[in-house]
Amino acid sequence: MLVTVGFISCETSEEKLCIAYFLEEFNMKPYNGEDLACKTYIRLYEYENTQFALMDNHCADFAPFTVYDCNGEEFCFTSIGPCYIQESLDLGIIGIEK
């Protein structure tokens, strides 16, 4: 009896390109579930069909900064408001510092 097991990724090719863009932009490696501890990481969000990423660290506060989408376009500025975080779909942590 031959059993074939396959896994289907939920990521679209567009989302994979977006993740690759942010990993390169933030100089991070893909997140594979390792302990975050005090490492800086990036989390991917989606708001009204626009994906964007935020850098975070459980041990540090960040100064206000501009948030960019997958195309490198300015999405929002964190000192003006919460950048739609509450209304956004959290797609999870995608990268962690090298």
MDTraj code that builds the backbone (N, CA, C; nanometers):
import mdtraj as md
import numpy as np

residues = "MET LEU VAL THR VAL GLY PHE ILE SER CYS GLU THR SER GLU GLU LYS LEU CYS ILE ALA TYR PHE LEU GLU GLU PHE ASN MET LYS PRO TYR ASN GLY GLU ASP LEU ALA CYS LYS THR TYR ILE ARG LEU TYR GLU TYR GLU ASN THR GLN PHE ALA LEU MET ASP ASN HIS CYS ALA ASP PHE ALA PRO PHE THR VAL TYR ASP CYS ASN GLY GLU GLU PHE CYS PHE THR SER ILE GLY PRO CYS TYR ILE GLN GLU SER LEU ASP LEU GLY ILE ILE GLY ILE GLU LYS".split()
xyz = np.array([
    [0.0844, -0.1178, 0.0000],
    [0.0000, 0.0000, 0.0000],
    [0.0894, 0.1246, 0.0000],
    [0.0646, 0.2126, -0.0921],
    [0.1411, 0.3362, -0.1049],
    [0.0586, 0.4511, -0.0500],
    [0.1174, 0.5236, 0.0431],
    [0.0494, 0.6377, 0.1024],
    [0.1303, 0.7619, 0.0699],
    [0.0651, 0.8593, 0.0145],
    [0.1299, 0.9857, -0.0192],
    [0.0767, 1.0939, 0.0727],
    [0.1694, 1.1634, 0.1344],
    [0.1306, 1.2721, 0.2244],
    [0.1815, 1.4017, 0.1652],
    [0.0959, 1.4992, 0.1565],
    [0.1355, 1.6299, 0.1046],
    [0.0842, 1.7400, 0.1940],
    [0.1542, 1.8488, 0.1920],
    [0.1118, 1.9646, 0.2698],
    [0.0844, 2.0791, 0.1739],
    [-0.0235, 2.1457, 0.1949],
    [-0.0597, 2.2593, 0.1106],
    [-0.0371, 2.3868, 0.1908],
    [0.0420, 2.4740, 0.1384],
    [0.0676, 2.6004, 0.2053],
    [-0.0500, 2.6940, 0.1840],
    [-0.0843, 2.7666, 0.2883],
    [-0.1928, 2.8640, 0.2785],
    [-0.1446, 2.9953, 0.2178],
    [-0.0129, 3.0091, 0.2033],
    [0.0419, 3.1327, 0.1496],
    [0.0280, 3.1356, -0.0024],
    [-0.0151, 3.2480, -0.0525],
    [-0.0209, 3.2673, -0.1967],
    [0.1183, 3.3080, -0.2446],
    [0.1411, 3.3036, -0.3737],
    [0.2711, 3.3458, -0.4256],
    [0.2941, 3.4940, -0.3969],
    [0.1875, 3.5722, -0.3980],
    [0.1988, 3.7150, -0.3663],
    [0.2416, 3.7336, -0.2206],
    [0.1839, 3.6531, -0.1317],
    [0.2197, 3.6625, 0.0097],
    [0.3642, 3.6177, 0.0314],
    [0.4081, 3.5151, -0.0406],
    [0.5470, 3.4693, -0.0291],
    [0.6434, 3.5788, -0.0734],
    [0.6090, 3.6498, -0.1809],
    [0.6925, 3.7610, -0.2267],
    [0.6951, 3.8721, -0.1226],
    [0.5808, 3.8968, -0.0615],
    [0.5717, 3.9994, 0.0420],
    [0.6606, 3.9627, 0.1610],
    [0.6525, 3.8392, 0.2044],
    [0.7341, 3.7927, 0.3173],
    [0.8825, 3.8049, 0.2826],
    [0.9201, 3.7629, 0.1631],
    [1.0600, 3.7732, 0.1205],
    [1.1063, 3.9184, 0.1205],
    [1.0190, 4.0088, 0.0743],
    [1.0518, 4.1517, 0.0732],
    [1.0809, 4.2016, 0.2151],
    [0.9923, 4.1679, 0.3096],
    [1.0110, 4.2155, 0.4468],
    [1.1319, 4.1518, 0.5142],
    [1.1580, 4.0249, 0.4887],
    [1.2762, 3.9613, 0.5476],
    [1.4027, 4.0321, 0.5017],
    [1.4083, 4.0638, 0.3733],
    [1.5249, 4.1346, 0.3214],
    [1.5304, 4.2780, 0.3746],
    [1.4168, 4.3462, 0.3735],
    [1.4109, 4.4861, 0.4177],
    [1.4523, 4.5019, 0.5644],
    [1.4087, 4.4090, 0.6496],
    [1.4399, 4.4144, 0.7925],
    [1.5656, 4.3354, 0.8287],
    [1.6301, 4.2735, 0.7283],
    [1.7499, 4.1924, 0.7496],
    [1.7248, 4.0834, 0.8550],
    [1.6224, 4.0033, 0.8307],
    [1.5848, 3.8982, 0.9239],
    [1.5813, 3.7633, 0.8534],
    [1.5742, 3.6579, 0.9325],
    [1.5600, 3.5230, 0.8779],
    [1.4168, 3.4762, 0.9025],
    [1.3706, 3.3783, 0.8261],
    [1.2335, 3.3288, 0.8467],
    [1.2135, 3.2766, 0.9886],
    [1.0970, 3.3021, 1.0426],
    [1.0626, 3.2553, 1.1779],
    [1.0102, 3.1130, 1.1694],
    [1.0670, 3.0246, 1.2516],
    [1.0281, 2.8843, 1.2509],
    [0.9817, 2.8361, 1.3875],
    [0.9265, 2.9256, 1.4674],
    [0.8717, 2.8865, 1.5959],
    [0.9701, 2.8897, 1.7118],
    [1.0921, 2.9359, 1.6873],
    [1.1898, 2.9413, 1.7955],
    [1.1487, 3.0430, 1.9020],
    [1.2092, 3.0323, 2.0208],
    [1.1789, 3.1219, 2.1320],
    [1.2184, 3.2645, 2.0946],
    [1.1265, 3.3577, 2.1157],
    [1.1538, 3.4973, 2.0818],
    [1.2454, 3.5630, 2.1834],
    [1.2317, 3.5250, 2.3116],
    [1.3100, 3.5858, 2.4196],
    [1.3106, 3.7377, 2.4005],
    [1.4274, 3.7958, 2.3853],
    [1.4373, 3.9406, 2.3633],
    [1.4832, 3.9723, 2.2213],
    [1.4562, 3.8820, 2.1293],
    [1.4939, 3.9056, 1.9899],
    [1.3882, 3.9915, 1.9205],
    [1.4335, 4.0720, 1.8268],
    [1.3435, 4.1531, 1.7463],
    [1.2831, 4.0639, 1.6385],
    [1.1552, 4.0853, 1.6115],
    [1.0847, 4.0040, 1.5129],
    [0.9887, 4.0916, 1.4336],
    [0.9386, 4.0380, 1.3223],
    [0.8389, 4.1097, 1.2437],
    [0.7133, 4.0231, 1.2311],
    [0.6005, 4.0911, 1.2391],
    [0.4698, 4.0263, 1.2304],
    [0.3971, 4.0851, 1.1102],
    [0.3356, 3.9979, 1.0321],
    [0.2649, 4.0388, 0.9119],
    [0.1167, 4.0589, 0.9426],
    [0.0603, 4.1662, 0.8897],
    [-0.0820, 4.1987, 0.9066],
    [-0.1449, 4.2241, 0.7707],
    [-0.2769, 4.2174, 0.7674],
    [-0.3504, 4.2555, 0.6464],
    [-0.4675, 4.3441, 0.6868],
    [-0.4804, 4.4548, 0.6162],
    [-0.5902, 4.5489, 0.6389],
    [-0.6461, 4.5910, 0.5037],
    [-0.7723, 4.5619, 0.4798],
    [-0.8386, 4.5962, 0.3530],
    [-0.7538, 4.5562, 0.2321],
    [-0.7125, 4.4312, 0.2295],
    [-0.6339, 4.3718, 0.1205],
    [-0.4936, 4.4294, 0.1047],
    [-0.4444, 4.4999, 0.2045],
    [-0.3071, 4.5502, 0.2027],
    [-0.2299, 4.4824, 0.3145],
    [-0.1201, 4.4172, 0.2793],
    [-0.0359, 4.3536, 0.3801],
    [0.0734, 4.4503, 0.4217],
    [0.1027, 4.4506, 0.5510],
    [0.2108, 4.5321, 0.6038],
    [0.2727, 4.4587, 0.7214],
    [0.3919, 4.4971, 0.7589],
    [0.4616, 4.4300, 0.8680],
    [0.5064, 4.5319, 0.9720],
    [0.5073, 4.4869, 1.0965],
    [0.5558, 4.5698, 1.2063],
    [0.6679, 4.4958, 1.2779],
    [0.7700, 4.5691, 1.3119],
    [0.8795, 4.5145, 1.3891],
    [0.8436, 4.5293, 1.5367],
    [0.8809, 4.4285, 1.6174],
    [0.8502, 4.4335, 1.7604],
    [0.9573, 4.3587, 1.8379],
    [0.9571, 4.3806, 1.9688],
    [1.0500, 4.3143, 2.0596],
    [0.9866, 4.3218, 2.1981],
    [0.9746, 4.2072, 2.2641],
    [0.9106, 4.2041, 2.3958],
    [0.9901, 4.2808, 2.5017],
    [1.1166, 4.3060, 2.4764],
    [1.2037, 4.3687, 2.5768],
    [1.2387, 4.5138, 2.5457],
    [1.1843, 4.5693, 2.4391],
    [1.2220, 4.7050, 2.4004],
    [1.1019, 4.7818, 2.3472],
    [1.1048, 4.9115, 2.3671],
    [1.0056, 4.9999, 2.3069],
    [1.0694, 5.0645, 2.1849],
    [0.9915, 5.0848, 2.0820],
    [1.0414, 5.1470, 1.9601],
    [0.9909, 5.2898, 1.9504],
    [1.0759, 5.3772, 1.8970],
    [1.0344, 5.5138, 1.8679],
    [0.9333, 5.5082, 1.7538],
    [0.8509, 5.6114, 1.7385],
    [0.7559, 5.6133, 1.6261],
    [0.8280, 5.5934, 1.4927],
    [0.7644, 5.5206, 1.4037],
    [0.8249, 5.4940, 1.2737],
    [0.7167, 5.4793, 1.1678],
    [0.7594, 5.4895, 1.0432],
    [0.6689, 5.4745, 0.9301],
    [0.6561, 5.3265, 0.8975],
    [0.5337, 5.2835, 0.8685],
    [0.5063, 5.1448, 0.8316],
    [0.4843, 5.1399, 0.6810],
    [0.5463, 5.0432, 0.6159],
    [0.5361, 5.0292, 0.4714],
    [0.4642, 4.8996, 0.4353],
    [0.3997, 4.9007, 0.3191],
    [0.3337, 4.7794, 0.2711],
    [0.4322, 4.6980, 0.1875],
    [0.3838, 4.5906, 0.1261],
    [0.4684, 4.4993, 0.0472],
    [0.5297, 4.5638, -0.0759],
    [0.4741, 4.6737, -0.1199],
    [0.5265, 4.7431, -0.2375],
    [0.6230, 4.8544, -0.2007],
    [0.6533, 4.8672, -0.0718],
    [0.7421, 4.9732, -0.0267],
    [0.6744, 5.1079, -0.0161],
    [0.5412, 5.1091, -0.0258],
    [0.4647, 5.2330, -0.0147],
    [0.4327, 5.2618, 0.1317],
    [0.4355, 5.3887, 0.1697],
    [0.4026, 5.4274, 0.3063],
    [0.2584, 5.3888, 0.3386],
    [0.2401, 5.3191, 0.4490],
    [0.1072, 5.2738, 0.4891],
    [0.0521, 5.3594, 0.6032],
    [0.1334, 5.3865, 0.7027],
    [0.0924, 5.4733, 0.8141],
    [0.2145, 5.5105, 0.8968],
    [0.1957, 5.6016, 0.9907],
    [0.3030, 5.6445, 1.0801],
    [0.2567, 5.6162, 1.2219],
    [0.3337, 5.5412, 1.2986],
    [0.2883, 5.4919, 1.4288],
    [0.2609, 5.6006, 1.5323],
    [0.3194, 5.7184, 1.5178],
    [0.2933, 5.8224, 1.6181],
    [0.1575, 5.8893, 1.5965],
    [0.0974, 5.8699, 1.4805],
    [-0.0325, 5.9307, 1.4506],
    [-0.1465, 5.8437, 1.5011],
    [-0.1258, 5.7157, 1.5070],
    [-0.2304, 5.6249, 1.5529],
    [-0.1813, 5.4823, 1.5574],
    [-0.2711, 5.3904, 1.5834],
    [-0.2317, 5.2499, 1.5987],
    [-0.2103, 5.1760, 1.4665],
    [-0.2125, 5.2449, 1.3544],
    [-0.1883, 5.1838, 1.2221],
    [-0.2836, 5.0688, 1.1922],
    [-0.4063, 5.0818, 1.2331],
    [-0.5098, 4.9832, 1.2021],
    [-0.4819, 4.8444, 1.2598],
    [-0.3952, 4.8344, 1.3582],
    [-0.3597, 4.7037, 1.4138],
    [-0.4838, 4.6328, 1.4675],
    [-0.5674, 4.7027, 1.5429],
    [-0.6861, 4.6402, 1.6026],
    [-0.7821, 4.5870, 1.4971],
    [-0.7901, 4.6538, 1.3819],
    [-0.8834, 4.6143, 1.2770],
    [-0.8214, 4.5169, 1.1769],
    [-0.6932, 4.4896, 1.1892],
    [-0.6211, 4.4087, 1.0912],
    [-0.6249, 4.2606, 1.1253],
    [-0.6074, 4.1807, 1.0227],
    [-0.5933, 4.0365, 1.0387],
    [-0.4462, 4.0090, 1.0669],
    [-0.4184, 3.9462, 1.1805],
    [-0.2817, 3.9117, 1.2186],
    [-0.2432, 3.7826, 1.1464],
    [-0.1475, 3.7909, 1.0546],
    [-0.1040, 3.6746, 0.9786],
    [0.0131, 3.6026, 1.0440],
    [0.0580, 3.6542, 1.1576],
    [0.1607, 3.5853, 1.2346],
    [0.3001, 3.6423, 1.2183],
    [0.3895, 3.5869, 1.2979],
    [0.5300, 3.6273, 1.2949],
    [0.5937, 3.5627, 1.1716],
    [0.6634, 3.6438, 1.0944],
    [0.7236, 3.5921, 0.9714],
    [0.8762, 3.5957, 0.9733],
    [0.9358, 3.6736, 1.0632],
    [1.0803, 3.6839, 1.0651],
    [1.1342, 3.7145, 1.2036],
    [1.2594, 3.6777, 1.2245],
    [1.3255, 3.7012, 1.3525],
    [1.4699, 3.7431, 1.3219],
    [1.5269, 3.8222, 1.4126],
    [1.6633, 3.8725, 1.3867],
    [1.7599, 3.7566, 1.3660],
    [1.8599, 3.7823, 1.2820],
    [1.9608, 3.6797, 1.2493],
    [2.0577, 3.6615, 1.3632],
])
top = md.Topology()
chain = top.add_chain()
for i, resn in enumerate(residues, 1):
    res = top.add_residue(resn, chain, resSeq=i)
    for name in ("N", "CA", "C"):
        top.add_atom(name, md.element.get_by_symbol(name[0]), res)
traj = md.Trajectory(xyz[None], top)
